[in-house]
């Protein structure tokens, strides 16, 4: 960000030959920026000072040549970056006590001779500040013109990022909505820094709010600026710099506007691609993959080779732009080995049965829930999608395989409606047990669990077989059902299982 003008510092001020200033003691702290030059002979001027000032004084506040140490310590604590002593006004030369006090705290001290008015020193610094401000504004205008021209090149987005890096003389990276580093200049970051930065960018994109932020990775400061609207972020620009000045922020704002526009235009194409992908998923759901194969081959390469796994995300994740962009990136990298498309209630991902990388990455990066089908051919695509949906809805982990759900049995899928019906069916037994102190529900359950054997169920419950027969007769009377019917037994057994669920 070199604007070609020297920053106002004490070193630059002392270099002005027309001021005839002379540094006292060893040179130290001469490169701190000077915000202003002020003069005062108060014994304690610090209430009227701010950080980054140079103070000029004639020393009238030291009538008895004491108090120098306390005076200098107050100035240093307040953030004064230099002290100028006007000689030949009150006394000849700089008091040695003042020189020693300044050396002790590292505060630069210089002599302002009688022939140099204090106002001349202040004016010289003001002129330097104005010159720097003008140079910075000129630099900002030139930088914005250069960036605008870069945006007109064939790879406008990449050229814009490269030009910003050149103008700021630092590293600049562009992350897409999936959190992938798609552009960086002038050279790649160290892998450890890149990984830490990518993790921070992932957090910014997950929050989805438009904002700027700063962080430090090791010795490097970074500034992050989001691209796009809140809730629809298109990416993040990362700059290896701390707080930028007003002109630097203006240049970055121009880049954000142009990059955001470019990404919005890209998003229009992405919506068209996603609509086409969704149509191909609907075609595959007819279990006739011929059309989908032909279109996919012309646009993205062939569909993944069967047998394939079909995964379905939850509906909320399917609406996230970053997830689709990540899958688009992976599909491009693994041409012919990954396909995806939206449905009404989720995003369908198709991958070879032996390669689950994309499925696991989606769950890990976006915290979404996925169900995964058993391996299938495209002739069974509809059934595989239903398997994946069931696994997603029944699963308790980020990724649930249908095989794990299938092992739990058919009755494990009984819904809340089934439990409501079960309570209505068994309600008379439950009420009878509560009112009469009987154990009809446990008796019925024990009898059914022991294959309706009176002997086996009596042993399991620790009662006589005649007691079992008597209790079952009461169950028939209370429920008004014939326990000799297989259909009745099956329905009551299912009702008991629904209540347990």
N, C-alpha and C positions, 0 to 999 in steps of 0.2 A: 504494500500500500504506500509505496514511496511516491510522494507528490512532487519531489524535486526541490523542496524548501526545508531548511533546517528547522527542527522543532525548537521553540523557545526554551532554552535551558540556561543555567548559570554559566556554563562553559561558553555558550554562544554569546551571552551578554558580556562576559569578561573579554571576549575576543574583539569587541567593538573598539577600534583604535581611537575613535573620536571621543569616547567617554573617559579614557585614561584611568580605568579602574585597575587596581592592583590586588591580587590575591595574597592574603596573609597566611603563612604556614603551608603545610603540605596539601596538595590538591586531593580532595575527597568529596564525594557526593555532588559532583558538578553536573551530572547528567540528568538530574531529576527535572521534569518539566516545571516551568514557572507559570502559574496561572495569573499572577499579577504582581506589581511592585507597589509597596505601601510605605509611607514614612510616619514615624511617631517617636516622640521623646517621652512617652509615658513610662512610669516605672513598671507598670504591668499592662501592656497593650493587648494581651491575649484575648480578652473578651471581645475585641473588635477585629480579630484576625480569623482567617480560615486556612485550611491546609493548602500547601503548594505555593505560599507567598514568599517573596523576598522582602525583608524589612530593612528600611534605611533609618538611621538615627544619628544625632550629633553628640549624644552622651550627656545632655544636660540633666538627665535623671540620676547621674552618679556624681553628686557634688563632693562627696568625701572619698571617692575612689573605692567604694565598697558595694556589695550587693551584686557583683557581676555573675557569680556562680548561680545564684537563685534566678536571676534574670534570664540567663542563657538556658537553664534547664526548663523554665516555663515555655520559652520559645520552641525548644526542641520537642517538648511534649505536645505542643499545639500543632506541630507539623510544618513549621516554618523551614524552608529549604535553604535559606541563605540570609546573612546579616551583613549589611553595608554600613560602614562607619564613616561619617563625614568629618574629615580632619580640618584643622585650622579654623574651626568655628568656635568651639569651646576649648579645645586643646590641640597641641601639635602631635600628630601621629596617633596610632591606635594604642590604647592602654594595654600593657602587657598582661594585666589581670584578665581583661576581656579576651585577649588572644588565647590565654591558657584555658579559660572556661569553655570557649568554643572548641578547642582542640580536644578537650576531655569528653565532650558529647558527640564529636564528629560533625559539628555545624560549620559549614563553610563561612569564612569571614573575609571580607575584602574592603579595601580603602576606597572611598569616594573623595577625590581631592576637592579643594575649595573651588577650583575653577569649573567643576562639573556640577550643575544644579541637580538636585534630586529629581526635579520634574523631567530633566533630560534622560535620566536612567529609566524612569517610569514610561516616558514616551517611546524610548527605544524598544522596550519590551512589548508595549502595546502594538507598535508597528510590526514587530515580529509575529505576534499573535494574529493580527489582521492578515499578514502575508500568508501565514500558514493556513488560516481559514479559507482565504481566497484560492490558494493552491489546492486545498482539499476539495473545495467545490468544483474547481476546474477538473481535477482528477475524476471526481464522481461523474461528471457529465461525459467526459471522454470514455470512462469505463462503461457507462450505460450505452453509449453509442457502439462501442466495440462489441458488447454483449448482444445488442440488437442485431448487428450484422452477423454475428456468429449464429444467431437463431435462424437465419435465412439459408444456412448451408444444408446440404442433403441430410446429414445427421444433426439436425438442429439442436436436439436435446443434449447430445453428447458434446457438441461444440460449445454450447452455452455453459455447461459445467466446466469444460476445459478453460474457457475464457475467464470465468469467475475465479478459478484457481490461479490463473496467471495474474489477474488484476490484484487479487488479495495476496499473492505470493505465498500461498499456503496450500495444504491438501484440501480438496473438496470431493465429497462422495454423494451419489444419488442412490437412494434406496427406493424400490418400488413398493406397491401396496402390500406385497407379500413379505416385505422385510429383507428382500434380496438386494445386495449391492450390485447395481447394474452399470454404474459409471463411477470412475474415480480418476483423479488427476492430482499431481503429475505422476505419482508412482504409487504402487500398492502399499497399504499400511502394513506394519508388522502383524503377523497372524494373531498374536495375543490381543493387540489393540483392536484389530478388526472384529474379533469374536466378542470382546466386551462391548464394543460400539453396536454391533448387531443386536446383542441382547437388550441394550437400552432402547434401540429403535423398535424392537419387537414390543416392548412395553408401551412405548408411545402410540404405536398403531393399535394395540389392543384397547387402550383407553378411548381411542377414536375422537378425541377432542383436538380441535385446531389450536396449536400453541407453539411457542418457542421455549427452549430450555437450554441450560448449560450444564456441563459435567466435566470432570477431569478423570482421565485414564492414565495412571502413572504421572509422568511429568507433563503430559499433553492436555491442554484445555480444548474442549469441543463445544460448538454451538449447533443446536438442532433446530430446524425450521420445518414444520409440516407443510404439505402441499395438498390442496383440495379443501372441501367443505367439511365442517364438523360432522362426524358420523359417516362421512364418505371420503376418508383420506385417500389420496392417490400415491403418497410416498413421503419421504423425508429427505431434506438436504442437510448433510453434515459438513461442518466447516471446522478445520483444525485451528481454531482461534478462540480467544476468550471474548470479553465484551468488545464489540465493535463500536467505533464512534458513529456520529450521526450520518456522515457521508458513506461510511462502510455499510451501515444498515440500509441506507437508501439503495445502494447497488445490489445488495442481497435481496431487497424487496422486489426490485425490478426482475431479478432472475426468478424469484418465486412466482411472480405473476406470469412470466413467459413459460416457465416449466409447468405450472399448474394448468395453463391453457393447452399446452402440448399434451399433457396427460389426460385432460378432459376429452380432447379430440381422440386420443388413443382409446379412451373409455367408450366412446361411441362405437368404434370398431369392435371393441371387446363385447359390447352388448349384442351386436349382430352375431358374433361368433357364438356367444352363449345361447342365443335363441336357436341357432342352427344345431348346436349340440343337444339342446333340450328336445328338438324335433327328432334327432337321431335316436335319443333314448326312448321316445315314444314308439319309434319304428321297431327298436329292439324288443320292446314289450309285447309286440305281436308274435314273438318267437320266430320271426322271419327276418334274418339279418342281412338279406341280400342288398336292400337299398342302403342301409347304414354302412355296410362294407364298401359299397361303391363310392358314396359321398366321402366317407372318412379317408379312403385311399387317395382321392384326388386332392384333399385339403391338408390332411395331417399325417398321411401314411396309413398303413393298414391298422385295423383293430388289433388289440392284443390277442395273441394266439391262444386258443382253447387248449386245456381247460383254464378257466379264469375264475377269479374271486370277484364278487360284486359286493361293494360296501355302500351303505347309505348313511349320510350324516343326519343330524337333527335339522329341523326347518330353519332355526335361527342362524345356524352356521352357514347354511346355503345362501343366505343373503349377504354374506360378508365378501366385499370385493377382494380383500387380500387373499382369501382362501382360493377363490377362482384364479387369481393371478399366479399364485404359487403352483397350482395344478397345471395352468397353461405353460408355465416355465418348465415344469418337470416333464410335461408331455412333449415339449419341443426338444428337451434334452434326450429323452428316451423315446424317440420317434417310433411309433408302432408298438410301444410297450405300455401305454397308459391312455385311457380314455375316460372322460367324465361328462356329465351333463345334469342340469337341474330337473327335478320333478316338483310336484306340488308340495311335498312335505320333506324335501331334503335334496342333497346332492348325491348323485349316483357316481361311484368311482369303479372303474373296471381295470383290473390289473392281472397279469399272469399269476397263476396259482403259486408259482415259486418265488414271487417277488412282491412282498408286502410293504416295501419301503415307503411308497407314497401314502398308503393308508396310515401307517404308524406316524409318519411325519405330520400329517394333518392333525391327528389327535394330539401330538406333542406340542406343535407350534400354536394351535388355535384353541386348545382345551375343549374340543368338541367331542360329542359322543358318537360312536359309529358302531353299526352292526355289520357283520361280515358273513356272507353266505358260505355254504360248502362249495368246493370246486364244481364248475358246471360248464356245459357247452352253451352256445348261443341259442340252441333250440329250447333250452330250459331257462332262458333269461328272466321271464316273468316270475317263475317260481323262485329263482335266486334272489330277485329283488324283494319278494315277500319274506323270504327267510331273513334277509338282512334287516328289513324293517322290524320284524319280530325280535331279532336279537338286539337291535338298538333300543327298542321300547322296554324289553325285559332286562337288559343288562344293567349291572351296577358299577361297571368299570368304564374307562374311556373307550376301549375297543372290546366288543363282545362277539365271539364267534357263535354262529347258529348251532354248531355241534354241541357247545356247552349248554345251550338252552334246551336242545332236544333231549339231552340226557336227563333233564329234570322231569320229563314226562308230559303227557297231554294235559293232565289235570292241573299242572302247575300254571297253565295259562288261563285258568278260570278268572274271570273279571270280577269287579265289584258288584255287577249285576247278579252274578252267580251266587255271591255271598248273601245278597239280599234275598234271593229266592230260597237259599238254603235255610236262612233264619226263619222264613215264613213256613217252610216245610217242616222243620224240626221244632218250631216254636211250642206246639202243644206238649211235646216231651219235656222240653226245658222247663216249661211252666209247671208241669206235673211234678218233676223232680224238686222244684223249689217249694211247692206247696205241701207235698206229701213226704218229702225227705227220701224219695226213691232214687234209684240209679239207672233209670231207663235209658238215658243217652249212652252211658258207659256200657250198659248191657248190649245195646244194639251195635255199638262200635266193635266191642269184643267179639260178638257173634259173627259179624261180617268179616272182620280181620282174620278169623279162624275158619274161613270158607264155609260159614253157616253150619259148622259142626257143633251140636249141643255138648258133646263130651269135651271136645278141645276147648271150647269157649268157657265151659264151666270150670275146667282146670285152670285156665288163664286168669279167671276172675276170682277163683277160690271159693266157688259155691257149688251146691249139688246140681246135678243135671236137671232134676225136677224143678229146682228154683229157676233155672234158666228158661225152661219151658213156660213156667208161670209168668215170668217177667216178659217174655216175648209175646205172650198172649195179651198182656196189658198194653204193650207197645202197639199191637195191631188194633186194639180197641181205641186207644187214645188217638192214633193217627188215622184210623179208618182205612187202613191199607192192608192188603193181603201179602204177607211176607213169603208166601210160597211162590210168588211171581218173580221171575228173574228180572224183569224190567223194574219192578218195585225195589228189589234189592240193589240193583245198579244205581238207581236214582238216589236212594237213601245213602249209599256208600259215597257217591259223588257229593251229596250235600254235606256229609260229615267232612270230607276232604276240603270242600270250599270253606267251611267254617274254620278249619285248622289253618288254611292259608290266610 
